[in-house]
Amino acid sequence: MASNSNASQTFTCALTGLTPLTDAVVTPSGYICSRKLLLTKLSENGGMDPFDTSRTLDESTLVDLTSSDSAVAPPRPPTATSLPSLLTQISTEFDTVLLELYDTRKSLEETRRELSSALYQNDAAVRVVARLVRERDEARGALEEFLAKGSVAPPTAAAAATDGGEGAKRSEKRAAPVEEDAPPSSKKPRSNNDAAVAEDLSKIPQDTLNTMTSTWEILSKNRRTIAKKSKRSKEQIAKQDKLLAEKLNGEEKKVNLGKSTAKAGVLCVAKISTSCHLNGVGGDEYIVSGGHDKQSIVYNVTSGQIVATLSGAGGDVTAVSGMVVTDKVMLVGTGSSDGLVRLYSVPIASGGDDEVQLLGSEQLGKGEGVVPVSVVVHFSSTAESATVIVGGSDGSVNVFKFSESQFKLITYLKSEDGINFSSGCIHPDGLIYAAGTTTGKLLIYDLKTQAVAGTLEGHDGSPINCISVSENGYHVATSSSGESPIHIWDLRKLKLSATITPPSDVGTVASLAFDPMGLYLAYSGEESTKVCVVKDWDRVVSSLSKTKTGTKGNNAQAAPTCGGVVWGGKGLEEDGGKVWIAAGCDGEKPIRFWGVE
């Protein structure tokens, strides 16, 4: 039998992986390790077996593997300044490092196991969610197809097929009674489809119209207040022009919204207004944008954070609108290239448990290929009852109503045959809708009478791509995709009052917006954004940077189309002169802000 010293050389410590020289012991769990290191470990973990945490370990349970009759006398204790003392300290520190290394390796192994389990669970959850989303979309598509067909098998026929005709006889007995001298054809019971056809979609229901009219009375008072403040002296004009230039000509702020992997492009941007029934509750400002990524983003300009991502569109989101209806909820309407109009309820209160809800969606138009050119959440909307006005490319004005958990079409106003819409906008009063056509005409709809109040012709027959109405309600600005200048129309006289020829560094104007006080007009093209003075239209007070820097040389590409420009703040007459501008661009991912801190 080999000596103990030689035998000890074959042992390997389970804690350090090294060979213990003289103090090898065996634990009850069957592990060999150094006694000194093991006792140190037990003092750290409260006497628990480091190899089996379900049991405690005491020094008396350790089995010594070395011989007790060692012939070597132990050395005398070294002094603090001696070399042996330094070696002892180094040895102690070395042992501590080995113990820490063991704990680290053990924790690493446990972490790997937990990570592997978490990744597996996450992958399974993603698969389940994807399957549920696919099944939901399939069910929704089947329901929309079923509703579009509008035909259901008569219940009497189904009953007759199952009970041998007895059901049909019972249904005949339950038919509504008619007079004896009535013609036989009048005895035919009225079907559900006949009731649906009987609904008059050419008129706005009286209860909805009454709500819109009561809101108009409130908004018209606000409009008259803004109109009074727009009367300025020359000194006030010069002071405000300078203040506006200082606020907007600072450093721009870029915010990337939407999917990073999707095609770059912001197709529409809208400022989310606040309901006139809230009496100024809440101070945050929001915008909503849409683009090629088939989703809409609600962004809090005040806090600089994304509030919600609205998904579900089957194509590019081309029209958006929104309104804060309570201090906790906003309504957002979207229109996409798949022809669907959607209405969402978005919670805005911080710390709430509410989630974004799709209140409803409806296919636009009576034929295929009809897409929304504008979507407006009407100012009379509330969280319980909302009205959405949509302009269709087929030349129709569609009024949708959300009430009692249903979202449906209640009014369908069709223009003359051959007229197609290319843009639309609501008047600040809420009872006038302006629609731009592909032939350069501007149709003014009176929603109170559901009729065209006036037709304005211009832009040399080119499609009108953008419309904006001044907050005082007097001026309407329109732009076209052709080479014609910006047209300024006077709604009071229904005639052209001025034209603006954009500078060459703007490009084709595709977006217009009046400021909150109706004092300035911003127009954006594929090159830059300009701000001019109302009634002094050719005077530009602010020139904002280019929306996209093109590539020079042979790699130069066509400049992108402007996706929208909006104003924010309360105007230079309110809130200490707070005002800002945001603009998006097709071909660019970020939205640019000027005047935002």
C-alpha positions in Angstrom: 0.0 0.0 0.0 1.3 3.4 -0.9 2.0 6.0 1.7 -0.5 8.6 2.6 1.6 11.4 1.2 1.8 9.6 -2.1 -1.9 8.7 -2.0 -2.8 12.2 -1.4 -1.1 13.2 -4.6 -3.8 11.4 -6.5 -6.7 13.2 -4.9 -8.4 16.2 -6.7 -10.2 18.8 -4.7 -13.9 19.2 -6.0 -13.8 22.9 -5.1 -10.6 24.0 -6.8 -9.7 21.2 -9.1 -6.2 21.0 -7.5 -4.5 18.3 -5.5 -4.6 18.8 -1.7 -1.3 18.2 -0.1 -2.0 17.2 3.5 -5.6 18.0 4.4 -7.7 15.9 2.0 -11.1 15.0 3.4 -14.3 13.3 2.1 -17.8 14.7 2.6 -20.8 12.6 3.3 -22.0 13.3 -0.2 -18.8 11.7 -1.6 -16.8 14.6 -2.7 -13.0 15.0 -2.0 -11.7 18.5 -1.1 -9.3 20.4 1.0 -10.4 20.7 4.7 -9.3 24.3 5.0 -11.1 25.4 1.9 -14.2 23.4 2.8 -14.4 24.9 6.3 -14.0 28.4 4.8 -16.9 27.6 2.4 -19.1 26.4 5.3 -18.5 29.5 7.2 -19.7 31.5 4.2 -22.9 29.6 3.4 -24.0 29.0 6.9 -22.9 25.3 7.2 -24.7 24.0 4.1 -23.1 21.3 2.0 -21.8 23.2 -1.1 -22.5 20.0 -3.2 -25.9 19.2 -1.8 -27.7 22.3 -0.6 -30.5 20.2 0.9 -28.4 19.1 3.8 -26.1 20.6 6.4 -22.5 19.7 6.8 -20.5 19.6 10.0 -16.7 19.2 10.5 -17.2 16.1 12.6 -18.8 14.3 9.6 -15.7 14.7 7.4 -13.5 11.7 6.8 -9.7 12.4 6.8 -7.8 10.8 4.0 -4.3 11.6 5.4 -2.3 9.7 8.0 -2.3 11.0 11.5 1.3 10.0 12.3 3.1 12.5 10.2 6.8 12.5 10.8 7.1 16.1 9.7 7.0 18.6 12.5 4.8 21.6 11.9 6.7 24.8 11.4 6.7 27.5 13.9 4.3 30.5 13.3 6.0 33.0 11.1 6.3 36.6 12.0 4.3 39.3 10.2 7.3 40.6 8.3 8.8 37.2 7.3 8.7 35.6 3.9 6.6 32.7 5.2 4.0 35.1 6.4 3.8 36.7 3.0 3.5 33.3 1.4 0.7 32.4 3.8 -1.2 35.5 2.9 -0.7 34.8 -0.8 -1.9 31.2 -0.3 -5.0 32.5 1.6 -5.9 34.9 -1.1 -5.3 32.2 -3.7 -7.8 29.9 -1.9 -10.3 32.8 -1.8 -10.0 33.3 -5.5 -10.5 29.6 -6.1 -13.7 29.6 -4.0 -15.0 32.6 -5.8 -14.2 31.0 -9.1 -16.2 27.9 -8.1 -19.2 30.0 -7.1 -19.0 31.9 -10.3 -18.9 28.7 -12.4 -21.8 27.3 -10.5 -23.9 30.5 -11.0 -23.0 30.6 -14.6 -24.2 27.1 -15.1 -27.5 27.9 -13.3 -27.9 31.0 -15.4 -27.4 29.1 -18.6 -30.1 26.6 -17.6 -32.5 29.4 -16.7 -31.8 31.3 -19.9 -32.3 28.2 -22.0 -35.7 27.6 -20.3 -36.7 31.2 -20.7 -35.8 31.2 -24.4 -37.8 28.0 -25.0 -40.9 29.5 -23.2 -40.6 32.8 -25.1 -40.3 30.9 -28.4 -43.4 28.9 -27.5 -45.3 32.0 -26.5 -44.4 33.8 -29.8 -45.7 30.8 -31.8 -48.9 30.7 -29.9 -49.5 34.5 -30.3 -48.7 34.2 -34.0 -51.2 31.4 -34.4 -53.9 33.3 -32.5 -53.3 36.5 -34.6 -53.5 34.4 -37.8 -56.8 32.8 -36.7 -58.2 36.2 -35.6 -57.4 37.7 -39.0 -58.9 34.7 -40.8 -62.0 35.0 -38.7 -62.2 38.7 -39.2 -61.8 38.3 -42.9 -64.5 35.6 -43.1 -66.8 37.8 -41.1 -66.2 40.8 -43.4 -66.8 38.7 -46.4 -70.0 37.3 -44.9 -71.3 40.8 -44.1 -70.3 42.1 -47.6 -72.3 39.4 -49.3 -75.3 40.4 -47.2 -77.2 37.1 -47.7 -78.3 34.6 -45.1 -80.1 31.4 -45.7 -83.8 31.9 -44.7 -84.5 30.3 -41.4 -87.7 28.7 -42.6 -85.8 26.8 -45.3 -83.4 25.5 -42.7 -86.3 24.5 -40.5 -88.1 22.8 -43.3 -85.0 20.8 -44.2 -84.7 19.5 -40.6 -88.3 18.8 -39.6 -89.9 17.8 -42.8 -91.7 21.1 -43.6 -93.4 21.5 -40.2 -91.1 24.5 -39.4 -92.2 26.3 -42.6 -95.9 25.8 -41.7 -95.3 27.2 -38.2 -93.5 30.2 -39.7 -96.4 30.9 -42.1 -98.7 30.9 -39.1 -96.5 33.5 -37.4 -96.5 35.8 -40.4 -97.8 39.3 -39.8 -101.5 39.7 -40.4 -102.7 41.7 -43.5 -106.0 43.0 -44.6 -108.3 40.7 -46.5 -108.5 43.0 -49.5 -104.8 43.5 -49.8 -103.1 42.1 -53.0 -101.4 38.8 -52.6 -97.9 40.2 -53.2 -98.3 42.4 -50.0 -98.5 39.3 -47.9 -94.8 38.5 -48.5 -92.9 39.0 -45.2 -90.2 41.6 -45.1 -86.6 40.2 -44.9 -83.7 41.6 -42.9 -82.0 42.6 -46.2 -85.0 44.7 -47.2 -84.8 46.5 -43.8 -81.1 47.3 -44.4 -81.8 48.6 -47.9 -84.6 50.8 -46.4 -82.0 52.8 -44.3 -81.5 56.2 -45.9 -77.7 56.7 -46.1 -78.1 60.0 -48.0 -78.9 61.8 -44.7 -77.1 62.2 -41.5 -79.3 60.8 -38.6 -81.0 63.6 -36.7 -79.5 62.7 -33.3 -76.0 62.7 -34.8 -76.6 66.0 -36.5 -78.0 67.6 -33.4 -74.8 66.6 -31.5 -72.6 68.0 -34.3 -74.7 71.3 -34.3 -74.3 71.7 -30.5 -70.6 71.3 -30.9 -70.6 73.8 -33.8 -72.1 76.4 -31.4 -69.1 76.0 -29.0 -66.5 75.9 -31.8 -67.9 79.0 -33.6 -67.4 81.0 -30.4 -63.8 79.9 -30.2 -63.3 80.7 -33.8 -64.6 84.3 -33.4 -62.2 84.7 -30.5 -59.3 83.6 -32.7 -60.5 85.9 -35.5 -60.3 88.9 -33.1 -56.8 88.1 -32.1 -55.6 87.8 -35.7 -56.1 91.6 -36.0 -52.6 92.9 -35.3 -50.7 96.2 -35.5 -47.5 96.6 -37.5 -45.5 96.5 -34.3 -47.2 93.3 -33.1 -46.6 91.7 -36.5 -42.9 92.6 -36.5 -42.5 91.3 -32.9 -44.3 88.1 -33.5 -42.4 87.4 -36.8 -39.1 87.8 -35.0 -40.3 85.6 -32.1 -41.5 82.9 -34.5 -38.2 82.9 -36.5 -36.2 82.5 -33.2 -38.3 79.5 -32.1 -38.3 77.7 -35.4 -34.8 78.4 -36.8 -33.0 76.6 -33.9 -31.7 73.1 -34.0 -34.1 70.5 -35.4 -35.0 67.3 -33.5 -35.4 64.0 -35.3 -37.6 61.2 -33.9 -37.7 57.8 -35.5 -41.2 56.2 -35.4 -42.3 52.9 -36.8 -40.5 49.7 -37.6 -36.8 49.9 -38.3 -37.0 47.0 -40.8 -39.9 48.4 -42.9 -39.6 50.6 -46.0 -38.7 54.1 -45.0 -41.4 56.7 -45.4 -43.9 58.8 -43.4 -47.1 59.2 -45.5 -49.3 61.2 -43.1 -48.9 63.2 -39.9 -51.7 64.7 -37.9 -51.9 66.8 -34.7 -54.2 65.1 -32.1 -56.6 67.8 -31.0 -58.4 68.1 -27.7 -62.2 67.9 -27.4 -63.9 71.2 -26.8 -65.9 69.5 -24.0 -62.8 69.0 -21.8 -62.4 72.7 -21.0 -58.6 72.6 -21.5 -57.9 69.5 -19.3 -54.4 68.1 -19.8 -51.3 69.9 -21.1 -49.5 67.2 -23.2 -49.5 67.4 -27.0 -49.6 64.5 -29.3 -49.2 63.6 -33.0 -50.1 60.5 -34.9 -48.2 59.3 -38.0 -48.6 56.5 -40.6 -46.5 55.1 -43.3 -45.3 52.0 -45.2 -44.9 49.8 -42.1 -48.7 49.3 -42.0 -49.1 50.8 -38.5 -49.8 54.1 -36.9 -47.7 55.6 -34.1 -49.1 57.9 -31.4 -46.3 60.1 -30.0 -46.3 62.4 -27.0 -44.4 65.5 -28.1 -44.3 67.0 -24.6 -42.6 63.9 -22.9 -40.9 62.7 -26.1 -42.2 59.1 -25.8 -44.3 56.8 -27.9 -47.8 56.3 -26.4 -49.1 53.5 -28.6 -48.5 51.5 -31.8 -51.6 50.8 -33.7 -51.2 47.8 -36.0 -53.6 45.7 -38.1 -53.7 47.6 -41.3 -53.5 45.6 -44.5 -51.6 48.2 -46.5 -49.8 51.6 -46.3 -51.5 53.9 -43.7 -52.4 57.0 -45.8 -54.7 59.0 -43.5 -54.8 59.6 -39.7 -56.7 61.7 -37.2 -57.1 61.8 -33.5 -58.8 63.5 -30.6 -58.4 63.4 -26.8 -61.9 62.8 -25.5 -61.2 62.3 -21.8 -58.2 62.9 -19.5 -57.4 59.2 -19.9 -58.5 58.2 -23.4 -58.0 59.4 -27.0 -59.7 58.2 -30.2 -57.5 57.7 -33.3 -58.9 57.0 -36.8 -56.8 55.6 -39.6 -57.3 54.8 -43.3 -55.1 52.5 -45.3 -54.5 51.5 -48.9 -56.5 48.2 -48.3 -59.6 50.4 -48.2 -60.4 49.9 -44.5 -61.2 52.6 -42.0 -60.3 51.8 -38.4 -61.1 53.5 -35.1 -58.9 52.9 -32.0 -59.3 53.8 -28.3 -55.9 54.7 -26.9 -55.2 55.1 -23.2 -53.0 58.1 -22.3 -53.1 58.0 -18.5 -49.8 56.9 -17.0 -49.7 53.9 -14.8 -53.0 52.5 -16.1 -53.8 48.9 -17.0 -55.9 49.7 -20.1 -54.7 48.6 -23.5 -55.3 49.9 -27.0 -58.6 48.7 -28.3 -59.8 48.4 -31.9 -63.3 49.8 -31.7 -64.2 48.8 -35.2 -63.2 48.7 -38.9 -65.3 49.1 -42.1 -64.5 48.7 -45.7 -64.8 52.0 -47.6 -66.9 52.4 -50.7 -69.3 50.2 -52.6 -66.7 48.9 -55.0 -63.2 47.6 -55.1 -60.2 49.9 -55.2 -61.7 52.7 -53.1 -59.2 54.1 -50.6 -59.6 56.8 -48.0 -58.0 60.2 -48.9 -58.8 61.8 -45.5 -60.0 60.6 -42.1 -61.4 63.0 -39.5 -62.5 62.1 -35.9 -65.2 64.7 -35.6 -65.0 67.3 -32.8 -68.3 66.1 -31.3 -66.9 62.6 -30.5 -66.9 61.2 -27.0 -65.5 58.0 -25.6 -69.0 56.4 -25.8 -70.2 57.8 -29.1 -67.8 58.8 -31.9 -68.3 60.2 -35.4 -65.7 59.7 -38.1 -65.8 61.5 -41.5 -63.9 59.9 -44.3 -63.3 61.0 -47.9 -63.2 58.2 -50.4 -61.3 58.2 -53.6 -64.5 57.3 -55.4 -65.8 60.8 -54.8 -67.8 60.0 -51.6 -68.1 61.5 -48.2 -68.7 58.7 -45.6 -69.9 59.2 -42.1 -69.2 56.4 -39.7 -70.6 56.1 -36.2 -69.3 54.2 -33.1 -72.0 53.6 -30.6 -73.0 50.8 -28.3 -69.9 48.8 -29.3 -70.7 49.0 -33.0 -68.9 50.8 -35.7 -70.9 51.2 -38.9 -71.6 53.5 -41.9 -74.5 55.9 -41.3 -74.2 58.3 -44.2 -72.9 58.0 -47.8 -72.8 61.2 -49.9 -71.8 60.5 -53.5 -70.6 63.3 -55.8 -71.4 63.5 -59.5 -70.3 60.6 -61.7 -66.8 60.9 -62.9 -65.5 62.9 -59.9 -62.9 61.3 -57.7 -61.4 62.7 -54.5 -57.7 63.1 -53.9 -57.8 65.0 -50.5 -60.1 66.3 -47.8 -60.2 68.5 -44.7 -62.8 69.5 -42.0 -63.6 73.1 -41.2 -62.8 74.2 -37.6 -66.5 74.6 -36.9 -67.1 70.9 -37.8 -70.1 71.4 -40.2 -68.2 72.1 -43.4 -66.1 69.5 -45.3 -63.8 70.5 -48.1 -62.9 67.8 -50.7 -60.2 68.1 -53.4 -60.7 66.3 -56.7 -58.4 64.8 -59.2 -59.5 67.5 -61.7 -58.4 70.5 -59.6 -61.9 71.3 -58.2 -62.6 72.0 -54.6 -66.0 70.9 -53.4 -67.4 72.5 -50.2 -69.9 70.3 -48.5 -72.4 71.6 -45.9 -72.8 68.7 -43.6 -75.9 70.3 -42.0 -77.8 69.9 -45.3 -75.6 67.1 -46.8 -75.3 69.0 -50.0 -72.5 70.8 -52.0 -72.5 74.5 -51.0 -70.0 75.6 -53.6 -67.5 74.4 -56.2 -64.2 76.2 -56.7 -62.0 75.5 -59.8 -58.3 76.0 -60.1 -54.8 74.4 -60.3 -55.2 74.0 -64.1 -56.9 70.7 -63.7 -54.2 69.1 -61.6 -55.2 66.9 -58.7 -55.4 68.7 -55.3 -53.1 66.8 -53.0 -53.6 68.8 -49.8 -56.1 71.1 -48.1 -55.8 73.2 -45.0 -58.4 75.5 -43.4 -57.4 78.4 -41.2 -58.3 78.3 -37.5 -60.4 81.5 -38.0 -62.4 79.7 -40.7 -61.9 82.3 -43.4 -59.1 81.0 -45.6 -58.6 77.6 -47.3 -55.2 76.8 -48.8 -54.8 74.1 -51.4 -51.9 72.7 -53.3 -51.6 70.4 -56.3 -49.3 67.7 -57.7 -48.8 69.8 -60.8 -46.8 73.0 -61.3 -49.6 75.4 -60.3 -49.0 77.7 -57.3 -50.7 77.4 -53.9 -54.2 78.7 -54.0 -55.8 80.7 -51.1 -59.6 80.7 -51.2 -61.9 83.0 -49.3 -64.8 80.9 -47.9 -66.9 83.9 -47.2 -67.0 84.9 -50.9 -66.2 81.4 -52.4 -63.6 82.8 -54.6 -59.8 82.8 -55.1 -58.2 85.5 -53.1 -54.4 84.9 -53.6 -51.8 82.5 -54.9 -48.4 81.7 -53.6 -45.5 80.6 -55.9 -43.2 78.5 -53.7 -39.4 79.2 -54.0 -37.4 76.9 -56.1 -35.8 75.3 -53.0 -39.1 73.9 -51.8 -40.1 71.7 -54.7 -43.6 70.3 -55.3 -45.7 71.3 -52.4 -47.5 68.3 -50.9 -48.6 69.5 -47.4 -50.1 72.7 -45.9 -50.9 73.8 -42.4 -52.1 77.0 -40.7 -50.8 77.8 -37.2 -53.1 77.6 -34.2 -53.9 81.3 -34.4 -54.4 81.6 -38.1 -51.5 84.0 -38.5 -49.0 81.9 -40.5 -49.1 79.2 -43.2 -46.5 76.5 -43.4 -46.0 74.6 -46.7 -43.7 71.7 -47.3 -42.2 70.1 -50.4 -39.7 67.4 -51.0 -36.9 69.9 -50.5 -37.8 72.1 -47.5 -40.5 73.8 -45.5 -41.4 77.5 -45.5 -43.5 79.6 -43.2 -45.3 82.7 -44.7 -47.5 85.4 -43.2 -51.3 85.3 -43.7 -52.5 88.1 -46.0 -48.9 88.9 -46.8 -48.4 85.5 -48.5 -45.2 86.1 -50.3 -43.3 87.2 -47.2 -41.4 84.1 -45.7 -40.5 84.5 -42.1 -38.8 81.1 -41.6 -37.1 78.6 -43.8 -36.6 75.2 -42.3 -33.9 72.7 -43.3 -34.3 70.3 -46.2 -36.5 67.3 -45.4 -33.9 65.0 -47.1 -30.3 65.5 -48.3 -30.1 63.9 -51.7 -27.1 61.9 -53.1 -24.9 63.8 -55.5 -23.5 62.5 -58.7 -24.6 59.5 -60.7 -26.2 58.0 -57.6 -28.6 60.9 -57.2 -32.2 59.8 -56.6 -35.5 61.6 -57.0 -36.4 63.6 -53.8 -39.1 62.0 -51.7 -42.7 63.3 -51.3 -43.6 65.3 -48.2 -45.7 63.2 -45.9 -47.3 66.0 -43.8 -46.6 69.1 -41.8 -48.4 70.1 -38.6 -48.3 72.9 -36.0 -48.2 72.6 -32.3 -48.4 74.8 -29.3 -51.1 77.4 -28.5 -49.8 80.1 -30.8 -47.8 83.2 -30.3 -50.7 84.9 -28.5 -51.0 82.1 -25.9 -48.8 80.2 -23.4 -45.9 82.7 -23.7 -45.5 82.2 -27.4 -45.2 78.4 -27.5 -45.2 77.1 -31.0 -43.6 74.2 -32.9 -43.7 72.5 -36.3 -43.4 68.8 -37.2 -42.9 67.4 -40.7 -42.6 63.9 -42.1 -41.4 62.7 -45.5 -41.9 59.6 -47.7 -38.5 58.1 -48.1 -37.3 59.1 -44.6 -37.9 57.3 -41.3 -37.6 60.2 -38.8 -40.1 63.0 -38.2 -38.4 66.3 -37.8 -39.4 68.8 -35.2 -38.6 72.5 -35.0 -39.3 74.6 -31.8 -39.4 71.5 -29.6 -37.0 71.3 -26.7 
